[in-house]
Amino acid sequence: MEEILEKTDQNNEAVHEIVPKKEKLSYALTNTGQTMIYGLFSMLLLFMTDYLGITPAIAGLIITLTRIFDAINDPIMGQIVDRTKTKWGKCRPYMLFTPIPVALVALLLFLPLGLSGGAAIAYATVVYLIFTVVYTANDIPYWSMSSVITTDPKQRVQIVTLTRLIGGIGSGLAIGGFWYVNKLFVDFAGAGKNMGFFLASAVFCVFGTILMLQGFFNTKERVVEVANKKESFFENLKLIPKSSPLVINIIAGALYSIVTVGSTAMTTYFVKWNVKEIYPDLASTDIMSIFTPVIGILPAIASVIGLLIAPILIKKFEKKNVLIASCFLGVVVNIVSYFIGYSNLYVFILMRFVAFLPTGIWSTITTLFIGDSVDYIEYKTGKRVEGTCFSLLTFLGKFQNSISVAITGAILTFVGYNGLLDPDSQSQSTFALQGIFFMVTIVAAIGYLLSLIPYFFYKLDRKTHQMMVEANMKKKSQKTQSE
């Protein structure tokens, strides 16, 4: 019999162990390390088109198919996590053994080997495929930890919010600071274009690995399920349709993939070409190092603000209502931004800042919805499948990225984008520049509009969820006492 670390008091009400602040911070910093490395892959399409010379359509196809394969692997990894049993728990072992392989394979992808044509396509495809498998083995156990570190809904909100808050810093540093570090290597250390990209990537991979590893040593699993017969892979998957809240979250998450076209995939393209049109006398390395941090980090700050206000809002309003309202804000601001244009860059940056506020709210609430779904399934079936449910969180993220890249590659090809042009002496066509701006604004607005619709059918409110958590704890306590 395994120990249940979450107890009940004499009145048979759930009593939750307090998670120390140091542990909450350590768990959150682990995500900072993750996003510091994974944030580099927001530039993968640009790396393939502008550094390896692969056409946008083929590059988009490579990334899309690889991420679809990766997304399919997520439920499998979730099953592996649910079946893992060690002295460290079922999630923490992966936080120890996977960070270094993640960093090494990431660097292998950006290694400047001078490949081109079919060789470049084959190499990028194989190495990126390996990276997705290794990263999955790290990411799913990590997010599953958020539901076994405590069963207290209030502490879970705090942990997820802090994690999204601090985790976003890693992505912001990677996206915003990468080109500054790259400039140091290229302009001051004399590294070539491709070597500069590799060395800048190495800096973020080293720091990311350190942050990921510390999480293993400073966290522990408090929720240990009573020993039950482990269901088969397909039996656990059959539980998903029984959770209508989880199904709705999956559908909305798939639609949200359209938002990421403008929010992440096109940022670097926009800076490299559209901003260059505004400041033609600045060197492209200066453009990238100055404006990518501004256009990349300010939205990240807005996302952080969204993360901070999300817990305040969900104390007063139902989570789904907050989510719907934030998505509607994203629709309005992106449409207004399109009609204002970007000739006045600073007005556009301000509008983009506001447009990113919903992303922090979205990431916090949808993660909480996954945790709520774990409790919902346990209440309905008596089975607790964190790995399976949280594999869907990462599945959604990867599915979103794959669809985003597919749309981006298709539109770039349609507008005639040429990644081999030199921004210091050549320019993209007017049609291509307009296409990039369209993706940054209107496509993102469409994504927000579509993703808010499913939540009108979301029925799991705060009161019902609290009742389910308490009922689950009572059942566990009674089963433990009877045995």
VOROMAR-158351 format. One record per residue: x, y, z of N, C-alpha, C, CB in turn; residue in three letters. Coordinates in steps of 0.2 Angstrom, whole numbers, plus 2048, in hexadecimal, padded with zeros to 3 digits. Glycine has a CB too. Example, Ala and Ser with C-alpha at 12.3 -4.5 7.8 and 13.67 -1.06 7.14 Angstrom:
! VOROMAR-158351
8427E482783E7EA8278427F08278397EA82Dala/8407F58238447FB8248408008278467FD81Dser/
//
This chain:
! VOROMAR-158351
8047FA8008008008008048068007FB800806met/80380B7FC8078117FB8048168008078137F4glu/80881B80280582080780282580380B82380Bglu/7FC8288067F982D8047FB8338077F182D804ile/7FF83880480283D8087FD843809808840804leu/7F78438057F28488077ED84580C7EF84A800glu/7EC8488117E88458177E18488177EB84581Dlys/7DD84581B7D684881D7D68498257D084481Bthr/7D284E8277D284F82E7CC84B8317D185782Fasp/7CB84D8387C684983B7BF84A8387C684B843gln/7BE84F8357B78508327B784D82B7B6858832asn/7BC84A8297BD8468237BD84B81D7B7842821asn/7C085181E7C18568197C98568177BF85D81Cglu/7CA8588117D185880E7D685C8127D1859807ala/7DB85A8147E185E8177E785D8127E285C81Eval/7E98638107EF86380B7F586580E7ED867805his/7FA86180C80186380E80386A80B80685E80Dglu/80686E80F80987480C80F87380880A87A811ile/80F8768018158757FD81987C7FF8138757F6val/82087B8018248808038258857FD82B87E805pro/82688B7FE8278907F982D88F7F58288977FClys/83288C7F883988B7F48378857EF83E8887F9lys/8338807F183287B7EC82D87D7E682E8757F0glu/8298827E88258857E38298887DE81F8897E5lys/82E88C7E08328907DC83788C7D88378957E0leu/8398867DB83E8827D883A87E7D284087C7DCser/83487C7D38308797CE82F87E7C88298777D1tyr/82D8847CA82C8897C483388B7C082A8907C8ala/83888B7C483F88C7C08408867BC84488D7C6leu/83E8807BD83F87B7B983C87C7B283C8747BBthr/83687F7B28338817AC8368877A882B8837ADasn/83988B7AC83D8907A984388D7A58408957AEthr/8468887A884B8857A484988179E84F8807A8gly/84387E79E84087B79983E88079383987879Bgln/83B88679583988A79083F88E78D83488F793thr/84488F79184A89278E84D88E788850892794met/84D88778984F88378384A88277E85187C786ile/84388178083E88077B83D88777783887E77Etyr/83E88C77A83D89377784189477183E89877Cgly/84789077184B89176B84888E76585288D76Cleu/84388976684088676083A88B75D83D880762phe/83989076183489575D83789875783289B762ser/83E89775784289A75184489474C84889E753met/84188E74D84388974984188A74284088274Cleu/83B88C74183988D73A83E892736832890739leu/83F89873A84489D73784B89A7368458A373Cleu/84D89573B85489273A85488E73485588E740phe/84E88A73284E88672D84E88A72684888172Dmet/84A88F72684989372084F89871E843897720thr/85289B7248578A072285E89E7248558A6727asp/85F89872786589672986788F725866895730tyr/86288B72486388572186188571986087F724leu/85D88B71885B88C71185588770F86188A70Cgly/85288471384C88071284688571084A87B718ile/84288370B83C88770983788770F839885703thr/83388D71082E88D71582988771582A893715pro/82788570F82288070F82587971282087F708ala/82B87871082E87171283087271983587070Eile/83387771B83587872282E87872783887F724ala/82987B72582387A72882087372981E87F725gly/82187072381F86972382386472881F86671Cleu/82986572882E86172C82C86273383586472Bile/82B86973582986A73C82286873E82A87273Eile/81E86973981786673B81685F73C812869735thr/81985B73781985473881C85173E81B851731leu/82285473F82685274582285374B82D856745thr/81F85974C81B85B75281585775381A862752arg/81285574D80C85074D80E84A750809850747ile/81484774E81784175081884275881D83F74Cphe/81B84775A81D84876081684976582184F761asp/81184C76280B84D766808846767806851762ala/80884176280683B76380983776880683775Cile/81083876981483576E81283777581B83676Dasn/80F83D77680D83F77D80983B78180A84677Casp/80383877E7FF83478380382D7847F983277Fpro/80882B78080C82578281082778781082377Bile/81382D78781882F78D81483079381C83578Bmet/80E83279380983379880882C79C803836796gly/80782779780682079A80C81E79E80481B794gln/81281F79B81881D79E8198207A581E81F79Aile/8178267A581782A7AC8138277B18168327ABval/80D8257AF8088227B380A81C7B68018227B0asp/80E8187B28118127B48178127B881180D7AEarg/81A8187B88218187BB8208187C382581F7B9thr/8258147C68258137CD82C8137CF82080D7CFlys/82E8187D38358187D583581B7DC83A81C7D0thr/83B81B7DF83B81E7E683B8267E684281C7E9lys/83B8287E083B8307DF8348327DD8408327DAtrp/82F82D7DB82982E7D982882C7D28278357DAgly/82382E7CE82282C7C78238327C281B82A7C6lys/8248387C582683E7C082D8407C18218437C2cys/82F8417C78368447C983C8407C58378447D0arg/83C83A7C48428377C184383A7BA84182F7C0pro/83E83B7B783F83E7B08428457B083883E7ACtyr/8418497B684384F7B784B84F7B88408537BDmet/84E8497BA8558487BB8588467B58568437C0leu/8558417B185983E7AC8588417A58578377ACphe/8538457A485284879D85584F79B84B84879Cthr/8568537A085885A79E85F85A79A85A85E7A4pro/86485679B86A85779786985479087085279Bile/86684E78F86484C788860851784861846788pro/85C85578885885A78485C85F78185285D789val/86186278686586778386A86577E86986A789ala/86D85F77F87285D77A86E85C77387585677Cleu/86985977386585876C86385E76985F85376Dval/86186376D86086A76B86686D76785D86E770ala/86B86D76A87186F76887486C76187786F76Dleu/87286576187486175B87086475587285A75Cleu/86A86675686686875186986F74E85F86A753leu/86B87375286E87A75087587A74E86D87F755phe/87887474E87F87374D88187574588286C74Eleu/88687A74488787C73D88B87773988A88373Epro/88887373688C86E73288C87072B888867732leu/88987572988A87772288687371D89187771Fgly/88187071F87C86C71B87887071787886771Fleu/87586E71187087170D86C86C709874876708ser/86786F70686386A7028608647068678686FCgly/86085F70385D85970586185670C85D853701gly/86785770C86B85671286885A718872856711ala/86786071786586571D85E86271F86586C71Aala/85A86171A85385F71B85385872084F85E715ile/85785371D85784D72185A84E72885B84871Dala/85F85272986285372F85E85673486985772Ftyr/85B85C73285685F73685085B738854866732ala/84E85773484885373584984E73A84584F72Fthr/84F84A73A85184573E85384774585784173Bval/85784D74585984F74C85385275085E85474Bval/84F85674C84985974F84485475284585E74Atyr/84384E74E83F84975084284675783F84374Bleu/84884575784B84275E84A84776385384175Dile/84B84E76284A85376784385276A84B85A764phe/83E85276683785276883684C76D832851762thr/83984676B83884076F83B84177683B83A76Cval/84184477684584577D84184A78184C84777Bval/83F85077D83C85578183585378483A85B77Ctyr/83184E78082B84B78382C84878A82884777Ethr/83284478A83484079083584579683A83C78Eala/83784B79583885079A83185479C83D854798asn/82E85679782885A79782285779B82685D791asp/82085279981A84F79B81B84D7A3818848798ile/82084A7A58218487AC82184F7B08278447AEpro/8248547AD82585B7B181E85D7B28298607ADtyr/81985E7AD8138617AE80E85C7B28108627A7trp/8108567B280C8517B680D8527BD80D84A7B4ser/8138557BF8158567C681185B7C981C8597C6met/80E8607C58098657C88038627CB80786A7C3ser/80185C7CA7FB8597CD7FD8547D27F78567C7ser/8038527D380584E7D880A8527DE8098487D6val/80B8587DC80F85C7E180A85E7E78128627DEile/80485E7E57FE8607EA7F885E7E77FF8677EDthr/7F385D7EB7EC85C7E87E78627EA7E88567EBthr/7EB8677EE7E786D7F07E68717EA7EB8707F6asp/7E08737E87DE8777E27E187E7E37D78777E1pro/7E18817E97E48877EA7EB8877E97E288A7F1lys/7EF8837EC7F68827EB7F88817E47F987D7F0gln/7F487D7E07F587B7D97F58817D57F08767D7arg/7F08867D77EF88C7D37F68907D47E98907D5val/7F88907DA7FE8947DB8048917D87FF8947E3gln/80588B7D880B8887D580A8887CD80B8807D6ile/8058877CA8048887C380588F7C17FD8857C0val/8028947C480389B7C380A89D7C37FF89F7C7thr/80E89B7C981589D7C98198997C481789A7D0leu/8178937C281B8907BD81A8937B68198887BDthr/8148957B58138987AE81689F7AE80B8997ADarg/8168A27B48198A97B58218A97B48178AC7BCleu/8248A57B882B8A47B782E8A07B182E8A17BEile/82A89B7AF82B8987A982B89C7A38278927A8gly/8278A17A38278A579D82D8A979C8218AA79Egly/8308AA7A28378AE7A283C8AB79D8398AF7A9ile/83C8A479E8418A079A8408A179284189979Bgly/8398A17908378A27898398A97878308A0788ser/8378AE78B8388B578A8408B67898368B978Fgly/8448B378D84B8B478D84E8B178684F8B1793leu/84B8AB78484E8A777E84C8AB77884B8A077Eala/8458AD7788438B17728468B877283B8B1772ile/8468BB7778488C277784F8C37788458C677Dgly/8538BF77B85A8C077C85E8BC77885C8BE783gly/85B8B877485F8B376F8638B876A85B8AE76Cphe/8608BC7678638C07628688C576485E8C475Etrp/8688C776B86D8CB76E8738C776F86B8CE774tyr/8728C17728788BC77387B8BA76C8768B6777val/8778B97678798B776087D8BD75D8738B675Casn/87B8C375F87F8C975C8868C975F87B8D075Dlys/8868C876688D8C87698928C376688C8C6771leu/88F8BD7648948B87618958BA75A8908B1761phe/8918BD7568928BE74F8968C574E88B8BF74Bval/8948CA7528978D075089D8D17558928D6752asp/89E8CE75A8A38D075F8A88CA75F8A18D2766phe/8A68C475F8AA8BE75F8AC8BB7588A78B8763ala/8A98BE7538AB8BC74C8A88B674A8B28BC74Cgly/8A38B374D8A08AD74B89C8AE74589B8AA751ala/89B8A97418978A973B8908A973C8998A3736gly/88C8AA7378858AA7388828A473C8818AB732lys/88489E73988189873C884896743882892737asn/88B89874388E89674988C89B74F896897749met/88A8A174D8878A57528818A37558868AC74Fgly/87C8A075087689D75287789875787289B74Cphe/87C89375687D88D75A88088F761882889756phe/88589476188889676788289976C88E89A766leu/87E89D7698798A176D87489B7708758A6768ala/87389676B86E89176E87288D77486D88C768ser/87888C77387C88977987B88C77F883888777ala/87C89377F87B89778587489578987C89E784val/86F89578586889478886788D78A863896783phe/86A88878786A88178886D88078F86D87D783cys/87388379087788279687388479C87E885796val/87188A79C86D88D7A28668897A286C8947A1phe/86388779D85D88479D85E87D7A185A883796gly/86387A79F8648737A28658737AA86A87079Fthr/8698787AC86A8797B386487A7B786F87F7B4ile/85F87F7B48598807B785487A7B78558867B4leu/8558767B28508707B285286B7B785186D7ABmet/85986A7B885B8657BC85A8677C38638647BBleu/85A86D7C585986F7CC85286D7CF85B8767CDgln/84D86C7CA84786B7CC8468647CF84286B7C6gly/84A85F7CD84A8587D084C8587D784E8547CCphe/85185C7D985385C7E084F8607E585A85E7E0phe/84B8647E28478687E78408677E784986F7E5asn/83D8627E48368617E483585A7E78338627DDthr/82E8587E882C8527EA8258517E882E8507F2lys/82384A7E781C8487E68198477EC81C8427E1glu/81384A7ED80F8497F38098457F380D8507F6arg/8078447EC8018407EB80383A7E87FC8447E6val/8028357EC80482E7EA7FD82A7EA80982B7EFval/7FB8287E47F58247E47F581D7E77F38237DDglu/7EF81B7EA7EF8157ED7F08107E77E88147F0val/7F480A7E97F58057E47EF8037E07FA8007E7ala/7EF8037DA7E98017D67EC7FD7D07E48067D4asn/7E87F97CD7EA7F67C77EB7FB7C17E57F07C5lys/7F17FB7BE7F27FF7B97EE7FD7B27F98007B7lys/7EA8027B07E78017AA7EB8017A47E18067A9glu/7E97FE79E7ED7FE7987ED8057957EA7F9793ser/7F18067907F280C78D7EB80F78A7F780C787phe/7E880A7877E180C7847DC80D7897E080777Ephe/7DC80978E7D780A7937D88117967D8805799glu/7DE8147977DF81A79A7DC8207957E681C79Casn/7DE81E78F7DB8237897D48237897DE821783leu/7D081E78B7C981E78B7C68227907C781678Clys/7CA8247957C882879A7C78307987CC8287A0leu/7CA8317937CA8387907C383B78E7CF83978Aile/7C083778A7B98397887B483A78E7B6834783pro/7B68367937B18367997B283D79D7B383179Elys/7B784179B7B884779E7B684D7997BF8487A1ser/7B084F7997AE8557957B285B7957A7856796ser/7B485D79C7B986379C7BF8627997BA8647A4pro/7C285C7997C985B7967C885B78E7CB854798leu/7C285878B7C18587847C085F7827BB854783val/7BD8637857BC86A7837C386E7837B786E788ile/7C786D7887CD8707897D286E7837D186E78Fasn/7D18677817D586577B7D38697757D485D77Aile/7CC8697747CA86C76D7CC87476D7C286C76Dile/7CB8777737CD87E7737D487F7727CB88177Aala/7D887B7757E087B7747E287A76D7E3876779gly/7DE87676A7E08757627DE87B75E7DC86F760ala/7D987E7607D788475C7DC88A75E7D088675Eleu/7DF88A7647E388F7677EA88F7637E588E76Etyr/7EB88975F7F188975B7F288F7567F2882758ser/7EC8917547EC89674F7EF89D7527E589774Cile/7ED89E7587F08A475C7F88A475C7EE8A4763val/7FB89E75C80289E75D8068A075680489775Fthr/8028A07518058A274A8088A974B8008A2745val/8038AE74E8058B474E8098B67558008B974Egly/8088B275A80B8B47618128B17618078B0766ser/8148AC75E81B8AA75E81F8A875781B8A3762thr/81B8A575381E8A274D8218A874981A89E749ala/81D8AE74881F8B37448238B97478198B5741met/8248B974D8278BF75082E8C074D8288BD758thr/8328BB74C8398BC7498398BE74283D8B674Athr/8348BB73E8338BD7378318C573782E8B9734tyr/82D8C773B82A8CE73B8308D273D8258CE740phe/8348D174283A8D574483F8D673E83D8D374Aval/8408D073B8468CF7368448D37308478C8735lys/83E8D372E83C8D67278388DC7288398D1723trp/8328DC72C82E8E272C8318E87308278E0730asn/8348E67368378EB73983D8EE7358398E9740val/8418EA7328468EC72E8448F17288498E672Alys/83E8F172683B8F572183A8FC7248348F371Fglu/8398FD72B83890372E83F906730834902735ile/84490273184A90573384F90272E84C90373Atyr/84F90472885490172385B90272485290371Cpro/85D90772886490972886790572E86591072Aasp/8639017328668FD7378688F67348618FC73Dleu/86E8F47378708ED73586B8E87378778EB737ala/86A8E27348658DD7368678DA73C8658D8730ser/86E8DA73E86F8D774586D8DC74A8778D6745thr/86E8E274986B8E774E8648E774E86D8EE74Casp/8608E67488598E67498578E074D8568E5741ile/85A8DA74C8588D474F8598D575785B8CE74Dmet/85F8D77598618D876085E8DD7638698D9760ser/85B8E27608588E87638508E67648598EE760ile/84D8E575E8468E475E8438DE7608448E6757phe/8478D875F8448D27618438D17688498CC75Fthr/8488D476C8478D47748408D877584D8D7777pro/8408DE77283A8E27738338DF77283B8E9770val/8338DD76B82D8DA76982C8D376C82D8D9761ile/8318D076E8318C97718308C97798378C5770gly/8338CE77C8338CE78382D8D17868398D1786ile/82B8D77838258DB78581F8D77858248E1781leu/81E8D37808188CE7808198C97868178CB779pro/81F8C77878208C278C81E8C57938278BF78Cala/8208CB79481E8CF79A8168CF79B8218D679Aile/8138D179580C8D17958098CA7978098D378Eala/80C8C579480A8BE79680A8BD79E80D8B9792ser/8108BF7A08118BF7A880C8C37AB8188C17A9val/80A8C97A98058CC7AC7FE8C87AC8048D37A9ile/7FD8C57A67F78C17A67F78BB7AB7F68BE79Fgly/7FD8B87AC7FE8B37B17FD8B67B88058B07B0leu/7FF8BC7B97FE8BE7C07F78C07C28028C57C1leu/7F38C37BD7EC8C57BE7E78BF7BD7EA8CA7B9ile/7EA8B97BA7E58B47BA7E38B17C07E98AE7B6ala/7E78B07C57E58AD7CC7E08B27CF7EB8AC7D0pro/7E18B97CE7DD8BE7D17D68BD7CE7E08C57D1ile/7D68BD7C87CF8BD7C47CB8B67C67D08BD7BDleu/7CF8B07C67CB8AA7C77C98A97CE7CF8A47C5ile/7CB8AE7D37C88AE7DA7C28B17DA7CD8B27DElys/7C08B67D57BA8B97D57B58B67CF7BB8C07D3lys/7B88B37CA7B48B17C57B68AA7C37B58B67BEphe/7B18A67C07B38A07BE7B88A07B87AC89C7BAglu/7BC89B7B97C289A7B47C089B7AD7C68947B5lys/7BB8977AB7B98977A47B789E7A27B38927A2lys/7B48A27A67B28A97A47B78AE7A37AD8AC7A9asn/7BC8AD7A77C38B17A77C68AF7A07C78B07ADval/7C68A979E7CA8A77987C68A97927CA89F798leu/7BF8A97927BC8AB78C7BD8B378B7B48AA78Dile/7BC8B77917BD8BE7917C48C078E7BC8C1797ala/7C98BC7907D08BE78E7D18BC7877D58B9792ser/7CE8B77847CF8B577D7CB8BB7797CB8AE77Ccys/7C68BD77B7C28C27787C68C97777BB8C477Bphe/7CA8CA77D7CF8D077C7D48CF7777D28D1783leu/7D78C97767DB8C77717D98C876A7DE8C0772gly/7D28C67697CF8C87637CF8CF7617C88C5763val/7CD8D37657CC8DA7647D28DE7637C88DD76Aval/7D78DC7677DE8E07677E18DE7617E28DE76Dval/7E18D875F7E58D67587E28D97527E58CE758asn/7DB8D97527D88DC74C7D98E474C7D08DB74Dile/7D98E77527DB8EE7527E28EF7507DA8F1759val/7E78EB7527EE8EC7507EF8EB7487F28E6753ser/7EB8E77457EC8E673E7EA8EC73A7E78E073Btyr/7E48F073C7E28F67397E68FC73A7DB8F773Aphe/7E98FC7407EE9017427F590173E7F090174Aile/7F78FA73D7FD8F97398038FA73E7FE8FE734gly/8098F973B80F8FA73E8148FF73C8138F373Etyr/81290473881690973681890D73C81390E731ser/81490E74181691074881790A74C81091574Basn/81D90874C81F90275081E90275782790174Fleu/81E90875A81D90876281690776382090E764tyr/81290975F80A90876080990175F80690D75Cval/80C8FE75A80B8F775980D8F375F80E8F5752phe/8138F47628168F17678118F176D81D8F3769ile/80F8F776E80A8F87748048F37738088FF775leu/8018F376D7FB8EF76C7FD8E876C7F98F1764met/8038E676A8058DF76B8068DD77280C8DE767arg/8088E27768088E077D8028DF78080B8E7781phe/7FD8E277E7F68E17817F38DB77E7F18E777Fval/7F58D97787F28D37757F58CD7787F48D376Dala/7FB8CD77B7FE8C877F7FB8C67868058C877Fphe/7F88CB7897F58CA78F7F18C37907F08D0791leu/7ED8C278B7E98BC78B7ED8B578C7E48BB786pro/7F38B57897F78AF7897F98AD78F7FD8B0784thr/7FA8B17947FC8AF79B7F68AC79E7FF8B579Fgly/7F08AF79D7EA8AD7A07E88A679D7E48B279File/7E98A57977E789F7947EC8997967E88A078Ctrp/7F289A7977F78957997F58937A07FE897798ser/7F48987A47F28967AB7EC8927AC7F289C7AFthr/7E78957A97E08917AA7DF88B7A67DA8967A7ile/7E288A7A07E288479D7E687E7A07E4884796thr/7EB8807A47EF87B7A87EB8797AE7F687E7AAthr/7E887E7B17E487C7B77DE8787B47E18837BAleu/7DB8797AF7D68757AC7D886D7AB7D38777A5phe/7DE86C7A97E18667A97E18627AF7E88667A5ile/7E48667B47E48637BB7DD8627BE7E78687C0gly/7D88667BC7D18657BE7CF85F7BB7CD86B7BCasp/7D185D7B57CE8577B17D18517B47D18587AAser/7D78517B77DA84C7BB7D584A7C17E184D7BDval/7D384F7C47CF84E7CA7C884C7C87CE8557CEasp/7C584E7C27BF84D7BF7BF8457BD7BD8517B9tyr/7C48437BA7C483C7B87C58377BE7CA83B7B3ile/7C98397C37C98357C97C28357CD7CE8387CEglu/7BF83A7CD7B883A7D07B38367CC7B58427D0tyr/7B48367C67AF8327C27B182B7C17AF8357BBlys/7B78297C17B98227C07BD81F7C67BD8227BAthr/7C08237CA7C48217D07CC8207CD7C281A7D2gly/7CD8227C77D48217C57D78287C47D481D7BElys/7DD8287C67E182F7C67E782E7C07E48317CDarg/7E68327BB7EB8317B57EE8377B37E782E7AFval/7F283A7B87F68407B77FA8407B07FA8427BCglu/7FD83B7AF80283A7A97FE83B7A38068347A9gly/7F88377A37F483779D7F183E79B7EE83279Dthr/7EE8417A17EB8487A07F084D79E7E784A7A6cys/7F684D7A17FB8527A07FF85179A7FF8537A6phe/7FE84B79780184A7917FD84E78B80284278Fser/7F784F78D7F28527887F485A7887EB85178Aleu/7F785C78E7F986378E7FF86478A7FB865796leu/80486078A80986178580785F77E80F85C788thr/80385A77E8008587777FD85F7747FB853777phe/7F98627777F68687757FB86D7737F186B77Aleu/80086E77780687377580987176F80B87377Bgly/80B86B76E80E869768809869762811862769lys/8038677637FE86875E7FE86F75B7F8864760phe/7FD8737607FD87A75F80287D75B7FC87F765gln/80887B75D80E87D75980F87A75281587B75Dasn/80D87475180D87174B80887474680B86974Bser/8028757487FD8797447FF8807427F6879747ile/80288374880588A74780A88A74180788D74Dser/80F88674281488673D81288473681A88173Fval/80D87F73680A87D72F80788372C805878730ala/80388773080088D72D80589272B7FB890732ile/80A89372F80F89872E813896727814899734thr/81589072781988E72181488F71B81B887722gly/80E88D71B80A88E71580989571380388B717ala/8088997188068A071680D8A47148048A471Cile/8138A27178198A571481A8A370D81F8A2719leu/81989C70C81A89A70581589E700818892704thr/80F89F7028098A26FE80B8A96FC8038A2702phe/80E8AD7018108B47008178B46FD8108B8707val/81A8AF6FC8218AF6F88278B16FC8208B46F3gly/8278AF70382C8B07078338AD70482B8AE70Etyr/8388B070583F8AE7038448AF7088418B16FCasn/8458A970C84A8A97128518AA7108498A3715gly/8538AA70A85A8AA70885C8B270685B8A6702leu/8578B67068598BD70585D8C070B8528C1704leu/8618C57098658C870E8618CF71186C8CA70Casp/85F8CF71785B8D571985F8DB7198598D4720pro/8668DB7198698E171886A8E47118708E071Basp/8688E070C8698E37068638E170186F8E0702ser/85E8DD7048588DB7008528DB7058598D46FDgln/84C8DB7028468DB7068418D67038438E3705ser/83D8D47078378D07058328D47018348CD70Bgln/82E8D16FD8298D46F98248D86FE8258D06F4ser/8208DD6FB81B8E06FF8168DB7028188E66FBthr/8148D66FD80F8D16FF8118CD70480E8CD6F8phe/8188CB70481B8C770A81A8CA7108228C5708ala/81C8D171081C8D57168158D571981F8DC715leu/8108D67158098D77178078D071A8058D9711gln/8098CB7178078C471980A8C372080A8BF714gly/8108C57218138C472880F8C872D81A8C6728ile/80D8CE72C8098D27308028CF7318098D972Ephe/7FF8CD72C7F98C972D7F98C47327F68C7726phe/7FE8C07317FF8BA7368008BC73D8048B5734met/8038C273E8058C47457FE8C774880A8CA744val/7F98C97447F48CC7477ED8C97467F38D3744thr/7EB8C873F7E48C673E7E48BE73F7E38C7737ile/7E98BA73D7E98B373F7E88B27467EF8B073Cval/7EC8B674A7EC8B57517E58B77547F18BA755ala/7E18BC7517DB8BD7537D68B87527D88C4750ala/7D68B574C7D28AF74A7D38A974F7D48AD743ile/7D98A87517DB8A37567D78A475D7E28A2757gly/7D88AA75F7D48AC7657CD8AB7657D68B3767tyr/7CA8AD75F7C38AC75F7C08A575F7C18B0758leu/7C48A175B7C289A75B7C38967617C6896755leu/7C98987657CA89476B7C68967717D189576Dser/7C289B7717BE89D7767B78997767BD8A5777leu/7B58987707AF89576F7AD88E7737AD893767ile/7B28897737B08837777AF88477E7B687E776pro/7B288A7817B188A7887AA88D78A7B688F78Btyr/7A688F78679F89078779B88A78979B893781phe/79E88478879B87D78A79F87A79079B879784phe/7A387E7937A787B7987A387C79F7AE87F799tyr/7A28767A279D8767A87A08757AF7988717A7lys/7A68737AF7A98727B67AB8787B97B086D7B5leu/7A787A7BE7A88817C17AC87F7C87A28847C3asp/7AE8857CB7B28857D17AF8807D77B388C7D4arg/7A88817D87A587D7DE7A58767DC79E8807DElys/7A38747D67A386D7D47AA86A7D57A086C7CDthr/7AF86D7D37B686B7D37B886A7DA7BB86F7CFhis/7B786E7DF7B886E7E67B58687E97B78747EAgln/7AF8677E77AB8617EA7AE85A7E77A48617E7met/7B185A7E17B48547DE7BB8537E27B58557D7met/7BF8587E37C58577E77C48547EE7C985E7E7val/7BF8577F17BE8557F87BB84D7F87B98597FCglu/7B784C7F37B58457F37BA8407F17AF8457EDala/7BF8427ED7C483E7EB7C983C7F17C98417E5asn/7CA8417F57CE8417FB7CB83C8007D08477FEmet/7C583D8017C18388067C18318037BA83B806lys/7C08307FD7C18297FB7C88267FC7BF8297F3lys/7CD82A7FB7D48277FC7D58268037D982C7F9lys/7D282A8077D382980F7D08238117D182F812ser/7C982280F7C581C8117C981680E7BE81D80Egln/7CB8168087CE8108057D580E8097D08117FElys/7D981380B7DF81280F7DD80F8167E3819810thr/7D88128197D68108207D48098207D1814823gln/7D080781A7CD80081A7D27FB8197C8800814ser/7D87FD8167DD7F88147E37F881A7E17FA80Eglu/
//
